Amino acid sequence: MSITTPFRSELSPGRDGFRQLLHAEWTKFRTVRGWIIGLVIGLVVMAGLGLFTAGSVSSSCQASGGGPVRSGAACGLGFALGPAGDPVSDSFYFVRQPLTGNGTITVRLTSMTGLLPPATPPANQPSNGPLDTRPGVEPWAKAGIIIKSSLTDGSPYAAMMVAADHGVRMQWNYTGDTSGLPGAVGPQNPRWLRLTRSGDVITGYDSADGTHWTEVGAVTLSGLPRVVQVGLFAASPVDLQSQYCSGYCNGPGGPTQATGVFDHVSAPGGAWTGGYVGAGYASGVGSYHPAGGGFSVTGSGDIAPIPPGHGGEADSAITVSEYLLGTFAGLIALGVVAALFITAEYRRSLIRVTFAASPRRGRVLAAKAVVVAAVSFVVGAVAAAFAVLAGTAITHARGYYSAPVSGATELKVIIGTGLFAAVAAAGALAVGAITRRGAAAVAIVIVALAVPVFLAISRAVPAGAGDWLLRVTPAAGISLQQAYPRYQQVASTVYTPLNGYYPLSWWAGLLVLCAWTAAMLGVAAYLLRRRDA
Amino acid sequence: MTEAVVSPGRPRRPARDAGGAWAGLPDALHAEWTKLRTLASTWWLLLAAAALTVTVGAAVAATYQCSGGPAACAPAVTDADPAKISLTGVYLGQVIVALLAVLAVGGEYGTGMIRVTLAATPRRLTMLAAKMAVVTGWTLAASAAAVAGSLLAGWLILPGRGLSAANGYVVPSLANGADLRAFAGSVLYLVLIALLALGVTTAVRDSAVAIGLVLGLLYLFPIVSAVIPSHTWSRHLEQIAPMTAGLYIEATVGVAALPLTPWQGLGVLALWAAGALLLGAAVLRLRDA
């Protein structure tokens, strides 16, 4: 009795044939004219809307005393630019003296008090009358010492300060922020602060008793002139608290002020001068008087970055999220194509041929997912690159201001948009494999991706609910497009999804999106195996 | 051989063409009604549209919270619009309504049934009119249920969440003129969404592409108009956006500040729907099925 060897394919086992499968799926994809047209439409709309943003910007303004109506770039920015070219607030009350060369300033801060706007909206507030105020300190009100290269708005600085609810901080060049001793300041709990200049390096120290000093940080302010301004300052940002309402409320708010009491002032010497830096953005409340061998300094305003966004102080700055406003147009087009990539096979019964040629159904799904994700990545990244780079160029060419981002951030946003598109499209394919019906799949994909974003940015649901939608739905992937950081030292109403600030970090958002797509692919693979084609 | 007339079960109707272009309409209506009625998916979609609208509206009403007393919760502080909050579910319910309308036409193109339909009703516009009538009827019923449920949910929930008469709000009720316009208008809004979807699907003949276009049209306009930095463009986009303008009909607070009056807004959506239907009718007449 002879034993014949059963037929064995010459292909290696395991991953055999996956390349052929990929090739087959890619051929199917690229030879359907409607899908290629869909991709091109998605790409053009997504990139084109970014250019539309840049091209549609217009503004006009008129000086408060009358005069000609100016438009566009002639209006000026309305905010200062920091050393990195980004929007900053630079307004505070500054009691100063010049410092030539190297030197040190040391003070003791013994108390910090302030005034806040009324807790509830004034019932019969006379217009233009003095605002009711109540005692209280804004959580990020600041008092301390500062070394500033000049009195120009937005010039480089380094400062040691006590922030009302955030302890001792060293801050520099608007965005830099390090914490020192925790706890609130008071007569029983004074804080000693010291700044030392040595060349371009400024070192900050804090101490609870004036003898034991701790270094908080050392920063290099390159290009610091030989003569700098050194002194005491107080600032208190606008109150945005809306304490009683969640959701749609516009709570009370308004300008605040803070007073710091300093003693044991030790500075190089010279006459003290008091005055505002950047008074244009402050309420104008400010003063200093000698008090018990030191100073009491009162001021309003803030020394901090301005997060760009609608309705904020840097409203006129065009942002990266605005260039990317076509993302969902592109995603809808990609979602339709990805869903059709499998539902069309069911409709035309091509799926039976596909499964006859490649009986391992999970691998067919994997090959389709790879093809559709790769294509979507390219479309998303190319469209985002075009929208951001060309949009910025057009904005600059027209004389408007685009809130700057680093090259690394641009790359992150572009690659991130590609990843968002790729993972979302793979998910759309999986939903198509589950429903087997194009219309149902497309409706589900749009409800999962675009509707949460619409609800969150249009304030159709309360802000808290909108944030949750952007945490738990596949729309969380939009976190990959956040281009500007959220500064903890700046309270702002612009930290909203509308302005491109999302509740999750980019990697968490990507993870949520990937989890949804993985779950959908898992269900799809299971159902493909269980159901007849 | 004498003429053998096989008599059908029912007495024969007069020749179809005798009564002018729309003579076949009653039969076409009956046919479309039967087709849509006997699909299981129709019933599920109608139920889902109503349930989703009411559930989302009730959930959003229940998450609303204002607890600072009459001063902090005054209408001037919160800007809250009780009728609009109750009707939040329309944002999602419209997806199902659109899907129903898309499938009523697109399903026939997907299976090839459209050829049978057109063989039975060769006057294509008659067939389209019959589909419009049947889809309108179904949508009207589902929307009325959805909106009535939303009204009830708002009426029950909102006063307990700080939007009470004591704080100066109008609790949603049909006795109030603006509320009546908001709620009745929302039913019309959903019907117009269905007609828009019907027109788009007739024009593109593919369910998946049609629902993508319709939902893209609805949701992209508000995303773009919210994000775009130019206030002028933002306002223009809001005025022509089918969803944003159409839903001005829901506003009962700050109506004067809207870029269009509520009825003008609904008119914009009606124009979109009419445009889509005209395009669909033209494609239906001119192209082979």
Interface residues (C-beta under 8 A of the other chain):
Chain A: G34 G38 L49 F52 T53 S56 V57 S58 T120 P121 A123 Q243 Y244 C245 S246 G247 Y248 C249 N250 G251 P252 H310 I318 T319 S321 E322 L325 G326 F328 A329 I332 A333 G335 V336 A339 L340 T343 R347 R437 G438 A439 A440 A441 V442 A443 I446 V447 A450 V451 V453 F454 L455 I457 S458 A460 V461 P462 G464 A465 L498
Chain B: V60 T63 Y64 Q65 C66 S67 G68 G69 A71 A72 C73 A74 A76 V77 T78 D79 A80 T88 Y91 L92 V95 I96 A98 L99 V102 L103 G106 G110 D206 S207 A208 V209 A210 I211 G212 L215 G216 Y219 L220 P222 I223 V224 A226 V227 I228 P229 S230 T232 W233
